[in-house]
Amino acid sequence: MDFSGKKVLVTGATRGIGRATTAAFLDAGASVAVNGRSQASVDRLMSELGGDRLVAAPGDLSEVAVCEAVAKTAVDGLGGLDYLVNNAGIYVVASMEDSDEAAWDSLNDINVKATFFLSRALLPALRASKGAIVNLGSSAGLAGSAQTTIYCATKGAVVNLTRAMAQELAPDIRVNGVCPAVIATEMGGQNLDIFGKPGATMDDLKEWYPLDRIGTPEEVAQGILFLCSPAAAFMTGSMLAMDGGALSSDSS
Ligand SMILES: NC(=O)c1ccc[n+]([C@@H]2O[C@H](COP(=O)([O-])OP(=O)(O)OC[C@H]3O[C@@H](n4cnc5c(N)ncnc54)[C@H](O)[C@@H]3O)[C@@H](O)[C@H]2O)c1
């Protein structure tokens, strides 16, 4: 895929899927504004990835004012915007009894509210470029699972937010999402608490998946680039499952 000359904002770019997506867009020729919670984490990413096609856009997106400031920094720094990847998110493993209002608010603020308000702030730039948005849903937004009820609620919201945004923003802006199952990142590692077998490693989680392994951040990045690319020009409102076959299994 060739993204030469294209301008992208990736949120939560400092590690995991966001970092892999940033690297993939850079490899494909794009310029990328990179967001992370702190200036230090963004500075570290930029020095590690290098090159002159990165723009720093740090800020905690759980506040609407910060979403608007990050949007401006990205558009000013890049000189416009073609693609927004709403990747920043958090995951909490806890029973309903152990889930309090603070957890509800923090999960919803970054997983749902930031996706809406950052997208809203970038509509003028994305309308001007006839661009695209990719939201990070989850297999947990397509099916429920125990110990992650609030997270499942937020990702279910992202799935239907994606569909609704696609309806409202067509034909100017395409809006799609990816729904990964467990991916080998820090967040993915939190699933070992659900797996519940002492001494288990990430690799042991493969028993959940017909393809007999968990996914990689680089694979999710390729799905995100595909949804931005001209190859997906007739797609909007779609959620691309990247789940090793789990959701199509009769045991899921
Ligand atoms: N890893 C998985 O198994 C998995 C599966 C399905 C969906 N996802 C989704 O993919 C996305 C990325 O997940 P990951 O595994 O790379 O996670 P990660 O924890 O490795 O990275 C998350 C990134 O989001 C950033 N972030 C968190 N809160 C933020 C905030 N308030 N403001 C700005 N940035 C913030 C973090 O700094 C980090 O850069 C998330 O939306 C997640 O829900 C992940």
The ligand as a Gaussian input file, in Angstrom:
#p B3LYP/6-31G(d) Opt

LIG

0 1
 N       -4.378000      -5.665000      22.657000
 C       -5.544000      -6.247000      22.507000
 O       -5.695000      -7.435000      22.833000
 C       -6.716000      -5.479000      21.916000
 C       -7.817000      -6.221000      21.467000
 C       -8.902000      -5.533000      20.945000
 C       -8.890000      -4.155000      20.857000
 N       -7.800000      -3.466000      21.299000
 C       -7.862000      -2.012000      21.212000
 O       -6.750000      -1.543000      20.461000
 C       -6.357000      -0.248000      20.935000
 C       -4.875000      -0.271000      21.257000
 O       -4.635000      -1.316000      22.170000
 P       -3.148000      -1.792000      22.589000
 O       -3.231000      -3.237000      22.848000
 O       -2.149000      -1.262000      21.651000
 O       -3.025000      -1.061000      24.014000
 P       -1.769000      -0.521000      24.825000
 O       -2.220000      -0.453000      26.234000
 O       -0.555000      -1.291000      24.487000
 O       -1.620000       0.964000      24.220000
 C       -2.643000       1.881000      24.385000
 C       -2.184000       3.248000      23.956000
 O       -3.254000       4.189000      24.234000
 C       -2.711000       5.275000      24.957000
 N       -3.716000       5.905000      25.802000
 C       -4.430000       5.341000      26.803000
 N       -5.221000       6.265000      27.389000
 C       -4.985000       7.434000      26.743000
 C       -5.479000       8.746000      26.876000
 N       -6.344000       9.064000      27.861000
 N       -5.043000       9.708000      26.026000
 C       -4.130000       9.418000      25.062000
 N       -3.623000       8.179000      24.893000
 C       -4.041000       7.213000      25.729000
 C       -1.561000       4.679000      25.758000
 O       -0.658000       5.664000      26.189000
 C       -0.962000       3.725000      24.717000
 O       -0.114000       4.440000      23.828000
 C       -7.259000       0.055000      22.137000
 O       -8.339000       0.855000      21.735000
 C       -7.748000      -1.316000      22.548000
 O       -8.966000      -1.272000      23.247000
 C       -6.718000      -4.093000      21.807000

